[in-house]
Amino acid sequence: MPIIVNLDVMLAKRKMRSRELASRIDISEVNLSLLKTGRVKGLRFETLEKICAVLECQPGDILEYAPERNGDDIAG
């Protein structure tokens, strides 16, 4: 998948546990875990906004685009 979720990196930088973040943004630990591992199909802007507010970061600190080399991710 060309979108990489760097949520673990930001949590480590802020010395915060997933459990605390989940509680502060009001989502389940299971859903946060799925997000951290990139096993979600989408992310609400509202959730992203809450994460950024709590972690005091920008969306680009959490999400990264890394295109696949074989061109499979490009339509055309």
C-alpha positions as CSV (number, residue, x, y, z in Angstrom):
1,M,0.0,0.0,0.0
2,P,1.5,3.4,-1.0
3,I,0.2,5.1,2.2
4,I,2.3,4.6,5.2
5,V,1.0,5.4,8.7
6,N,3.7,6.7,11.0
7,L,1.5,7.0,14.1
8,D,3.8,4.8,16.2
9,V,6.6,7.3,15.5
10,M,4.6,10.3,16.7
11,L,3.4,8.4,19.7
12,A,7.0,7.6,20.6
13,K,8.1,11.2,20.0
14,R,5.4,12.4,22.4
15,K,6.0,9.6,24.9
16,M,2.4,8.6,24.8
17,R,0.8,5.2,24.8
18,S,-1.8,4.1,22.3
19,R,-4.3,3.6,25.1
20,E,-4.0,7.2,26.2
21,L,-4.4,8.5,22.6
22,A,-7.4,6.3,22.0
23,S,-9.0,7.6,25.2
24,R,-8.3,11.2,24.4
25,I,-9.6,11.0,20.8
26,D,-12.6,8.8,21.9
27,I,-12.0,5.8,19.6
28,S,-11.5,2.2,20.6
29,E,-8.0,0.8,21.1
30,V,-8.8,-1.8,18.5
31,N,-9.6,0.8,15.9
32,L,-6.5,2.8,16.8
33,S,-4.4,-0.4,16.4
34,L,-5.9,-1.0,13.0
35,L,-5.1,2.5,12.0
36,K,-1.5,2.2,13.3
37,T,-0.9,-0.9,11.3
38,G,-2.4,0.5,8.1
39,R,-5.2,-2.0,8.0
40,V,-8.0,0.5,7.4
41,K,-9.6,1.6,4.1
42,G,-10.2,5.1,5.2
43,L,-9.7,7.7,7.9
44,R,-12.2,10.5,8.8
45,F,-10.8,14.0,8.7
46,E,-12.4,14.5,12.2
47,T,-10.3,11.6,13.6
48,L,-7.2,12.9,11.9
49,E,-7.9,16.4,13.3
50,K,-8.2,15.0,16.8
51,I,-5.0,12.9,16.5
52,C,-3.1,16.0,15.3
53,A,-4.5,18.1,18.1
54,V,-3.5,15.7,20.8
55,L,-0.1,14.9,19.4
56,E,0.5,18.5,18.3
57,C,1.6,17.6,14.8
58,Q,0.6,17.9,11.2
59,P,-1.2,15.3,9.1
60,G,2.0,14.8,7.1
61,D,3.7,13.7,10.3
62,I,1.4,10.8,10.5
63,L,0.7,9.9,6.9
64,E,3.3,9.4,4.2
65,Y,2.9,8.6,0.5
66,A,5.4,6.1,-0.9
67,P,4.5,5.1,-4.4
68,E,5.0,1.5,-5.3
69,R,7.9,0.9,-7.8
70,N,6.1,-1.5,-10.1
71,G,3.5,1.1,-11.2
72,D,0.5,-1.1,-10.1
73,D,-0.8,1.8,-8.0
74,I,-1.1,4.2,-11.0
75,A,-4.3,4.0,-13.1
76,G,-4.1,4.4,-16.8
